[in-house]
Amino acid sequence: MAPILYTVDPSPPCRAVYMTAKAIGIELEHKIIDILKNEQLDPSFIKINPRHTVPTLIDDNLVLTDSHAITTYLTSKYAKDDGLYPKDLAKRALIDQMLHFDSSVTFPALLNIGIPLRLKLTNDISQDKVIKVQEGYSFLEKYLEGKKWVALNYPTLADIHLISTITSCSFFVPIGDHPNILAWIQRAQKEDFYSENVKGLKDFNDLFQGFLNCYQSLYKTKNNFLKSHFDFVGRPKMSLVLYTLDVSPPCRAVYMVAKEIGVDLKHKIINVVNKEQYNEEYIKINPKHTIPTLIDGDLILNDSHAITSYLVAKYSKNDFLYPKDVAKKALIDQMLHFDSGVMFAALAQITKSLIFEPKKGISPEHITFAETAYDFLEKYLEGKDWVATNQHTIADLHLIATVMSLNLVVSYKGRENIKNWVERCKNLACYSENVKGYQDNVDLFSAITKQ
């Protein structure tokens, strides 16, 4: 029996699954969910997917609700070779890094424009939302510097997901003066799998053209916005160096994983208050100028989820934190993308507003987003001790770092599943690595609220 995919063609994540299925030669049984009729809110579908999102894959007894987890699972289980998602740890980590870039940067920027239009809350696009898309373009342009594809020297799952997202973003915000991106799109369009993006992309454009009432609002943005001269030459060759800051939940997740697997990391603190993340030498290492960033020999990773999965795969004596079993791994990947695209995104937007506009406080919209993220997590934990499998994994360690910090500004009070899971996490030996940074977080938010 073919795996079942609940889907809708205009959706970029669904189209990424279509392209992956085409590339590996597998047939999926499509079940269309009409979101304009709110079929995703039908109790029978919510029972399958508490987040009521598409795509959702059912393969025997396995249910996956994140497109990135779906494509890595399908490739690992059904592909005749591992080219799209190699078993080589370094190559896989570079792909994972870009998958999380999609789920945490480019796709949220697209979603931030698309959802208000679909809900008919507006027929216009504010400049701050355009800027977020432009920021994603600028980062991707730098990732593609001197390269044909985003992760390796040939197309991978990272290219498939990002091509679906970026071609959709371009309907709202022209790609403009980003020659690396434009050349990359042209290369992708020549790949056999790209045919699965064509119809859905047209449907996407037609759908939102209607929402915009035949008026596509575009803001003029300076061509040099967010552009820096990133130079990837002269990368330092070190072993297991982590550029970090204790207060950061993603950094603390890396600390906990490192303790759990017994690996020592050389910490190099980046003082973000002094804007050290914008130093020329650091931008050479990480064009996103974010933390954490890991250097292991010649390999550089700048997404915490890619870092932890790589560290476990390469250095752990066992694999329970991130199993080799394809189904278990997919369930963990699903929750890692939930962290990067939903839970941490909720924390990040609140933190940003508190730091840069402390007198305004937390907006009702941001509170609602955080509450919704908690509600999803509460449902994921229904009848379970841990978020993904029957023991704690890297998904739990990432989410506990995020949830503890988010709870400082928006409480998860009243959600018993989360409360009990937090207590279980606190009893883990590795949780000690979360304590100092969490206290730094307490002090930071306390200082901000007193301003």
N, C-alpha and C positions, 0 to 999 in steps of 0.2 A: 504494500500500500504506500502510495506517495505521501511524503510529508505534506501537511495541510498548512497553508499560509493565509491567515486573515489579513486582508490588505485593501488598499485603495490606490489606483494607478498614479494620481498626481503626487502622492507622498514621496519625497526624496529618499527617506529611509527604505520604503518599500521598493523603490526602483533600484536601490543598491542591492537588495536581496535578489531582484530579478536578474540584474547583471551578473551577480555571483553565480546564480543557478545556471545561467547561460554559459558562463566561462567554464564551469566544472561539468556541464552536461547532465544536469539532474532536472527531472520534471517535478514541479510542485503543484498541488491542487489548490487553486486560488478560491477563496471565499471572500467576496467583496463586502466590505462594511461601508454603508452609506453614511458618512459623517454629517452630511447636510440634513439627514433625517435623524441624527443622533443615535444611530444603531449601536454605536460604541458604548452607549449607556444602558443598553439592554441588560437586565440582570444575568441572562445566560452568558453574555460575553464578559461581564465583569467577574463572573465566577471563574472564567478562564484567565483573565488578565485584570487584576485589581486596578491597574493604572489606566484601564480602558483606552489603550493606544494601539496603533498599528505601526509596523507589522507585528503579528504574533504567530509563532510557529508551533505546531504540534507534530512531534515525531514519536510515534508510539506513546509512551507515558511521559515524555519530556515536553514541557511547555517553556518556551522562551519568548520574552516580550521586549527585547532590545535588539535592534537591527544589527549592531556590531557583534553581539554575542551569537546571533543567528548565522551571520556569514562566516564567522570563524569556526563555528560548530559544523556547518554544512561542508565547508572546505576540508576540515580535519577528518570528517567521517566519510565523505563521499567522493572527494576529488581523486583523480587517478595519480596525481603527483602533488607535491607541496609547494609549487611555485608561487601561488597566490598568498600563501601563509606558511613560510618555511619552518621546518623544525629547528633549524639553526637558531640558537638562542639570541645572538646579537641581531641577526636579521629580523627575527620575530619581534624583538623589543623595539626596533626602529619602526616597524609597522604598527605595533600597539600604540606607540607614542603618537602617531599621526591619526589613529582611530580615536584616541582620546582628544586630540586637537579638534577633530570634527565634532565629537559629542559635547565638548566644553566651550568651544569658541565659535566655529563657523555655523553649526546648526542652531545653537541657541540664538545667535544674531538673526538668522532667518526666521526662527519661530517668533521672536520678539516683534517682528513686522507682521508675520502672517496671521497669528492668532487674533489680534485686535481687528484685523480686516475681516477675517472669517466670521467673527462674532458680531460684526457690524457695529463695533464700538467707534470706528472711525473710517473715513475713506481717504485718509491722508497718511503720510509717513513723516514722522518728526525727524529733525536733523540728528538728534543724538542716536537714533536707531540706524540711520545711514552711516554714522561714524563707526558704530560697532561692526557693521559689515565691512567698511573700509579697513578697519583695523585687522580683521581676519584676512582680507586680501593682502595687506602689507606683510603680515607674518608669512603667509603662504608664498608670496613672491620671493621672500628671502630663503625659505626652505628649498625652493626650486632653483636657486642660484647655482649655475654650473651643472644642473641635473635635468634629466628628461622626465623623471618620475619622482613622486614625493618621498618615498622611503628607500627603495633600492634602485638598481639600474634597469628595471623592467617593471611593468604594471603589477600592482598587488591589490589586496583588499583595501588598503588605505587610499589608493587612487580611485577605486570604484566608489567608495563612500563619498569622498570629497568631490568627485566630478558631479555626482548627483546633487550635492548641496550647493556647490559653487554655480553650476549652470542655473539653478533655481534662484539663487541670490541675485544673479545678473539681471533678472527680470525687474527687480526693484532698484538695484544700484549697479550702474554700468561698471564693468571691470576696469575700463579706462586704461591708464598708463601703467599697466602691469604686463610687460611683454613675456615674462616667464610663464605667467598663468595662461595667457592667450595661446602661447605655443604648446603648452601642456594640454589644453583643451583640444586643440587641433589634433594632437597625437592620439588622445583618448578616443576621439570621434572615428579614428581609423581602425580601432580595435573591434573585433567581432562582437564582444559583449555590449558595446555601446548602443547597439540597436534596441536593447531593452530599456534604454533611457528616453528614447525619442518620443513615443506616444505619451507617456506619463508627463514628460516635461511640457509638451504642448498642452495637455489637459491642465497642468498646473498654471501655465501662463493664461490660458483662457479663463480658468476659474477666478484668478485674482484680478484679471482685467475687469471682470464683471463686478467684483467687490469694490474696485476702484472707480466704478461708474465711468468706465472708459477714459479715466484720467490717471495716468501714471505720474505721481508726484516725485520729482527727482530734485535733490538739492545739489547746488554747486559746491563741490569740495575741492580744496586745493590739491593739485596733483602731487605735491610733495608732502601731503599729510601723513604723519607717522613714518616717513621714510628716513632711514638711517643708512649709513654706508657700512653694511655688515661685511666683514671679511673673515672667511673661514680658514684662512691659512694660519700656520703656526700654532695649531692646537697643542696644548701641553700634554705630554704623555705621563700620566700618573696612574696610580692604582687605587680604585675605590675611594675617590675623593667626593664628598658631598657638600655642595654649596647649599647653605641652609640658614634657617632662622627658627629658633625653638617655638616661637609663638604661632607659627604656621601649622595648621592641621595636616596638610599634605606632608610636610616635613616630619611631623610626629608620627604619621603612619609609617614612613620609611624607618624611623627609629625603632618602632615596635617590631616591624618585620625583621630588621637586622638583629635585634636582641633574640627574637624567637628562633632564628636559624643560626645564631652564633657567629655572625660575621662582623668584623670591625670596620667602621667607616671613619675616614679622616674628615672631620667637620671643618669647613671654612665658612665662617659666619658672614652673611651679606647684610649689612646695616641698611635696611630700606628707608629708615628715617633720613639717613644721609644720602639716600638715592644711589648707593653703591651698585645697585642692579643696572644702572645706566652707564657705568664705567665702560670705556671702549673695550677693555680686555674681557670684561664679562659678557658683553654683547657679542663678541667674537665666539664665545662658547655657546651662548644661548640667545638667539635673536628675539625670543619672546621676553627676555629679561625677567624671567620668573624664577621662583624657587619652589621645590628643590631641583637641583641639577646634579646628576651623577656622572663622574668620569671613571671609566674602568678601562685602562689602557687607551686604545684609540676610539673606544665607544663612548659617545656622549648622549645621555638621555635627559630630557627636560620635562617629563610628565611623571608624577609620583606613582601612578598606577602601572605605567610601563616599567618604572624602576623596580617596584616591589615584585612584580611578576618575573622580571629578569633575574633579580637577586635570588629568589626562591628556586627558579629553574636551574640556575648555574651553581649556586653555593649551598643549598640546603641538603642535608643528609637524607631527608625524606620529602615527600611531595604533598603532605596533607593540606598545607596552606594553599597550594595551587596545584591540584592533581593533574596527572597526565591523562586520566580518564576524560574522554572527549565530552561526555554529557555533564560531568561534574564541573569541568573547566568552563563550559558554556554558562552554567548557572552562576558561577563566580564572576565571569566576565560581564554578565548581565547586571549584576549588582555593582560592579566597579563603574560601569557606565551610568548607572543610576546615581552613584555618588558624584561623578564628575559633571553630569549634565543636569541633575536635579538638586540633590541635597547640598553639595558644595556650592552650586550656582546660587542657591537661596542665601547661603551664608555670605558669599562673596559680594552680592549686590547690597546686602545690608551693611556689611563692613565698609564698603566703599562709601556709601551714603553717610555713615556715621563719622568717618574720618574727614571727608571733604565738605560735608554739610551738617555738622553735629547739631546745630540749632533747630534744624527741621525735624530731627528725630527719624524714626522708622516709618515709612509710608504704609498705609493700609494695604496697598498692592503687594509690597514686599512681605508683610506679615501673612497675607493670604497665601502667597507662594510657599513660605516656610511651613505654614500649617498644612497645606496640601502635601508637601514632601513628607511630613511626619505621618499623615494619614496613609500614604502609600506604604511607608516603612512598617507601620502598624499592621497593615494587611499582609505584607510579605512575611511578617513574623508570626502570623496566626498559626498556632499549633506547632511552632518550631522554636528550638533553642537558639539557632544561629541563622543568619540571613540567607545563606546559599545552600550549604550541605548540612550534615548532621554533626559537624564539629566546626570549630572556628577556623576561618580562612582569612586570606588577605582582604576579602570584601568586608568582613567584620572589623578589621583593624582600621581600614580607611574610614568606614562609616562611623565608628565610635569616636575617632578624632574629630570628624566633622560635627556629629550630633552634640558632643559635649560643648563645643564652642558655640554652635547655633543656639543651644539651650540657654546660654547666657543672655541672649537678646530676645528670643522667642521660645517660650517654654513648651516642652512636650508633655506637660502635666495632663493627667487624665488618660494617658495611653499606656495601659498596663503591660502590653507586650514589649513596648520599647523600654519601659522602666525596668522590667525583669531582665531584658537583654543587656541593658547598661550594667546592671549589677553583675551579671555573668562575665561581661568583658572586664570589669574592674578586678575580678578575681584571677584573671590571667596573669602569669608571671611577667609577661612582656608589657603589661599595662603601665608598669612603673615608668616606662619611657615616655608616657603621655603626660605625666603629672606636672613636671616643671613647666613645660610649654603651655599646658592648660592654665596653670596659675598665672603665667605671663599674660595669657589671654584675658583672664579675670581682671588683672591690673589694668590692661589696656582699655577694656570697655568701661571699667570704673572711672578711669581718668577722662575718657571721652564724655561720659554722661555728666561729669561734674563741670564741664566747660560752660 
